[in-house]
């Protein structure tokens, strides 16, 4: 049964202007200039923020459960349920043009994304995540220092190695010089 916008506004405790806003936003659909109250109530409930309680006492919460059965408590959006909600498979299915269902899915997806971003921000602040660019720059600089130290090695030991004819003594000289380079790099990095 279709009713006028004014009549629906009166039943819900809204102003006529608020109902016009809902119609302009596409939340409430008009059929020949009238409103289907059941469809409008469902659409209004779908766009209502879940964390907020209805502000008007006359607003009835529309549920599909019978009045005698208890309404289950909402699940927290963590872990596996987050991915299920993001995919929308837990949501009431409707036709692709069902605006309230689409709005609800979009809101849930948005809230899940916000929660993920907050979780990442907390981990960054706790020091569990670091900036990729700063790690790349630091490792590039460390590799450049290592390369430069190793390239200087032949010019430092060439005369010593040329003077030696004993293979074991040459190996010992090279090993000592490489250890000196590696120790200086470890000291520069603050490693033991």
C-alpha positions as CSV (number, residue, x, y, z in Angstrom):
1,X,0.0,0.0,0.0
2,X,1.5,3.3,-1.1
3,X,1.3,6.4,1.0
4,X,2.2,10.0,0.5
5,X,5.6,11.4,1.5
6,X,4.0,13.6,4.2
7,X,2.1,10.7,5.7
8,X,5.3,8.5,5.8
9,X,7.2,11.4,7.4
10,X,4.4,11.8,10.1
11,X,4.5,8.0,10.9
12,X,8.2,8.0,11.2
13,X,8.5,11.3,13.1
14,X,10.5,13.0,10.4
15,X,10.0,16.3,8.7
16,X,8.7,16.5,5.2
17,X,12.0,18.1,4.1
18,X,14.0,15.2,5.5
19,X,11.9,12.8,3.4
20,X,12.5,15.0,0.3
21,X,16.3,14.7,1.0
22,X,16.0,10.9,1.2
23,X,14.2,10.8,-2.1
24,X,16.7,13.2,-3.8
25,X,19.7,11.1,-2.5
26,X,18.0,8.0,-3.9
27,X,17.6,6.3,-0.5
28,X,13.8,6.2,-0.7
29,X,12.1,5.5,-4.0
30,X,8.9,7.1,-5.2
31,X,6.3,5.0,-7.1
32,X,3.9,7.4,-8.9
33,X,4.8,10.1,-6.4
34,X,4.1,7.9,-3.4
35,X,6.2,5.8,-1.0
36,X,6.0,2.1,-0.2
37,X,6.5,2.3,3.6
38,X,7.9,-1.2,3.9
39,X,10.5,-0.6,1.2
40,X,11.3,2.9,2.5
41,X,11.8,1.5,6.1
42,X,14.2,-1.2,4.8
43,X,16.1,1.3,2.7
44,X,16.4,3.7,5.6
45,X,17.6,0.9,7.9
46,X,20.2,-0.2,5.3
47,X,21.8,3.3,5.2
48,X,21.7,3.9,8.9
49,X,25.1,3.7,10.5
50,X,25.2,0.5,12.5
51,X,27.0,2.0,15.5
52,X,24.3,4.7,16.0
53,X,21.0,3.9,17.5
54,X,17.9,5.4,15.9
55,X,17.4,8.9,17.3
56,X,13.6,8.9,17.2
57,X,11.6,6.7,19.5
58,X,9.0,6.1,16.9
59,X,11.5,4.6,14.5
60,X,11.0,0.8,14.4
61,X,14.0,-1.4,13.7
62,X,13.1,-3.6,10.7
63,X,14.3,-7.2,11.2
64,X,13.5,-10.4,9.2
65,X,13.4,-12.5,12.4
66,X,10.0,-13.1,14.1
67,X,9.3,-11.1,17.2
68,X,9.6,-14.1,19.5
69,X,13.1,-15.2,18.4
70,X,16.0,-13.4,19.8
71,X,18.1,-11.3,17.5
72,X,21.8,-12.5,17.5
73,X,24.5,-10.1,18.7
74,X,26.6,-8.6,15.9
75,X,29.9,-10.4,15.3
76,X,33.1,-8.5,15.6
77,X,34.8,-7.8,12.2
78,X,38.1,-9.5,12.6
79,X,40.0,-12.3,10.9
80,X,38.0,-14.5,8.6
81,X,34.7,-12.7,9.1
82,X,36.3,-9.5,7.8
83,X,37.1,-11.2,4.4
84,X,33.6,-12.8,4.3
85,X,32.0,-9.4,4.9
86,X,34.2,-7.7,2.4
87,X,33.2,-10.2,-0.2
88,X,29.5,-9.6,0.6
89,X,28.6,-13.3,0.8
90,X,27.1,-12.8,4.3
91,X,24.8,-10.1,3.2
92,X,21.2,-10.4,2.2
93,X,21.1,-11.1,-1.5
94,X,18.9,-9.0,-3.7
95,X,18.6,-7.9,-7.3
96,X,21.6,-5.9,-8.6
97,X,19.4,-2.8,-8.6
98,X,18.5,-3.2,-4.9
99,X,19.9,0.2,-3.7
100,X,19.7,-0.5,0.1
101,X,21.6,-3.7,-0.3
102,X,24.2,-2.1,-2.4
103,X,24.6,0.8,0.0
104,X,24.9,-1.7,2.9
105,X,27.6,-3.6,1.1
106,X,29.5,-0.4,0.2
107,X,29.3,0.8,3.8
108,X,30.6,-2.6,5.1
109,X,33.4,-2.6,2.6
110,X,34.4,0.9,3.6
111,X,34.4,0.1,7.3
112,X,36.5,-3.0,6.8
113,X,39.0,-1.0,4.8
114,X,39.1,1.7,7.6
115,X,39.8,-1.0,10.2
116,X,42.6,-2.5,8.1
117,X,44.2,0.9,7.7
118,X,44.0,1.6,11.4
119,X,45.6,-1.8,12.1
120,X,48.4,-1.0,9.8
121,X,48.9,2.4,11.4
122,X,49.1,0.9,14.8
123,X,51.8,-1.6,13.7
124,X,53.8,1.2,12.1
125,X,53.6,3.2,15.3
126,X,54.7,0.1,17.3
127,X,57.7,-0.3,15.0
128,X,56.6,-3.6,13.5
129,X,56.5,-2.1,10.0
130,X,59.1,0.2,8.5
131,X,59.2,2.4,5.4
132,X,60.3,0.4,2.3
133,X,62.0,3.4,0.8
134,X,64.2,4.1,3.8
135,X,65.2,0.4,3.9
136,X,66.1,0.5,0.2
137,X,68.2,3.7,0.7
138,X,70.0,2.3,3.8
139,X,70.8,-1.0,2.1
140,X,72.0,0.8,-1.1
141,X,74.3,3.0,1.0
142,X,75.6,-0.1,3.0
143,X,76.3,-2.0,-0.2
144,X,78.1,1.0,-1.8
145,X,80.4,1.3,1.3
146,X,81.1,-2.5,1.1
147,X,81.9,-2.3,-2.6
148,X,84.2,0.7,-2.1
149,X,86.1,-1.1,0.7
150,X,86.5,-4.3,-1.3
151,X,87.7,-2.3,-4.4
152,X,90.4,-0.7,-2.3
153,X,91.7,-4.0,-1.1
154,X,93.9,-5.0,-4.1
155,X,95.7,-1.7,-4.1
156,X,96.5,-2.0,-0.4
157,X,97.7,-5.6,-0.5
158,X,99.2,-5.8,-4.1
159,X,102.8,-5.0,-3.0
160,X,102.6,-7.4,0.0
161,X,101.3,-10.2,-2.1
162,X,103.8,-9.6,-4.9
163,X,106.7,-9.9,-2.4
164,X,105.5,-13.3,-1.2
165,X,106.2,-16.5,-2.9
166,X,104.6,-18.8,-0.3
167,X,100.9,-19.5,-1.2
168,X,99.9,-19.9,2.5
169,X,101.4,-16.5,3.4
170,X,99.5,-14.9,0.5
171,X,96.2,-16.5,1.6
172,X,96.9,-15.3,5.2
173,X,97.5,-11.7,4.1
174,X,94.3,-11.7,2.0
175,X,92.3,-13.2,4.8
176,X,93.5,-10.6,7.3
177,X,92.7,-7.7,5.0
178,X,89.2,-9.1,4.2
179,X,88.6,-9.5,8.0
180,X,89.7,-5.9,8.6
181,X,87.3,-4.6,5.9
182,X,84.4,-6.7,7.3
183,X,85.1,-5.6,10.9
184,X,85.1,-2.0,9.9
185,X,81.8,-2.5,8.1
186,X,80.3,-4.2,11.2
187,X,81.5,-1.4,13.5
188,X,80.0,1.2,11.2
189,X,76.7,-0.7,11.3
190,X,76.8,-1.1,15.0
191,X,76.9,-4.9,14.8
192,X,78.9,-7.2,17.0
